Each structure stands twice: as structure tokens, then as C-alpha cells.
Amino acid sequence: MRRRVLPNGWRDLLRQFSLFAGAYLLYRLVEGLLPARTGTASAFHHASQVISLERTLHLFVEPSIQAWAAHSHLLLVIAAYVYLNAQTTLIVGALLYLYIVHNRNYYFVRNMLLVAMMIALLCYALYPTAPPRLLPEWGFIDTNNYVTGFTGGTAANYFVNQYAAIPSMHVAFAIMLAWPLARLVRVRAAKVFWALWPLLISFVTIITGNHFLLDAVLGLATAGVAAAVARRLAVIRPHAWALEPSRSSVGAA
């Protein structure tokens, strides 16, 4: 029973938890500290550039989508809480499921997420961008604040970057989790759920005013690059880090 629940024992479970939890906390801490170094003026300037590009491409549809969603308070509530939990509860649950049920594939996904976080931090440092919810002059509303009343605080500001719109890591995480899970789960309804999850998250990020459409596209690109790098890393340890089904459980560092 212990072998089935903990494929590689307690030590590996604690090692994997410490590795990812530590990396994620460091990611959020560095992300939260970046605005002090990059400033806010450039973030709003970059947001205006995104809007100009989307208008040129006739893709500036976010205000219309958010205005449509605003007619349903229930939809706003659902979107706000889905957005808030997508980066916490769902990631923890999905990784725990992969570790226990599909342990052979967990390590590839772990590497992919870690690479994506490093890419995101680089983007946030080089191109800080204000999210739509901070641009009421364009007709946007801060749905999360409207629904939950959360405005942040001193402690929260250490882990939250208000100007980290590009890329959308909500979309990137959704894709990086949905891709392996959709191919690994056996229940048809679960396969459909995971196949549609990135689209749902993209829709939610727009409804909540947290991201532009372009941010979602760049989140997709971030996930793609992270997957490519994780595949290259798998060459180093193909029996531990490759995203391949296996009948036998193989330990990993």
C-alpha cells in the first residue's frame, strides 16, 4: 500500500515538495520585488503598446468581453475564484495526482514548470506590463477586487507583482498541466475537461481583467518553450525525466 501511494517513498515525496514549493515561493518573491526595480511608468507604457498592437490587428476585444460578462454577477464570482485558485489549489492538486498516479511523468512536468517560471521572471524584469484591470480609462473593471474585496497589503505585495501581465502564467500553467493530464487520464469526461482547461482559463483571465488576449498567446509561447527545454533536459536522464508512460516506477533526483 505504501508503494502504491508513495511510488518512491517519503524521502522523494519530501524532496519533490521542498524543491517545487521552494522554487515557487522564490518565484513569487522575486516577482513581487521586481516592481521596485522596474518602476510603474514603464508598465503602463507597455500596456498602451499592447493595446495599440491589438487595435492594429483588430484583436482588442477584451473590453467587450468583460462588459458582456459583467451582466452576470454569478459569472463574475465564478471567474474570480477560478482565477484565484488556478495558481494555487489546482496546481498543487494536479502535481500531487501526477506524482502519485503517474509518477513516471511527474518529473518532466516539474521541470517544465520550473523552466517556465524562469522565463516569466525574465519577461517581467525586461517588459513589465500593467494588466487591463488597472486601466479603467479603457472601460476595464477590476473584477477580482469587485467580487472578493481583496486589495492586497504589505505582506501580499512581497509575493504579488501587479505589473506581470506578459506572459500570462495562468495560461502557461494551464497548458503545461492540461497537456500531460489530457493524455494520461482515462476517464473521458476528465480528458475533455483538461483539453478545454486552457481555453477556460484564457477566458477567465479576460473576464477578470487580469490579462490581454496577447498575454494569453505569449503564455502559450512560454509553455511551448518550457516544454522544448524540458525535452532537452530529459535527454540527460531519459529514464527519470522523459514524458513517457512506463510500467515500472523509476526513482528521480
WOFENNOR-V618981 format. One record per helix or strand of 2 or more residues. SS is the DSSP state (@ for helix, = for strand). FROM is the first residue (numbers start at 1). TO is the last residue. If there is no record, write none. Layout:
ss=SS from=FROM to=TO
ss=SS from=FROM to=TO
This chain:
ss=@ from=2 to=5
ss=@ from=9 to=38
ss=@ from=41 to=56
ss=@ from=62 to=69
ss=@ from=73 to=86
ss=@ from=89 to=101
ss=@ from=103 to=126
ss=@ from=132 to=134
ss=@ from=136 to=138
ss=@ from=143 to=148
ss=@ from=154 to=157
ss=@ from=169 to=184
ss=@ from=188 to=207
ss=@ from=213 to=234
ss=@ from=238 to=241
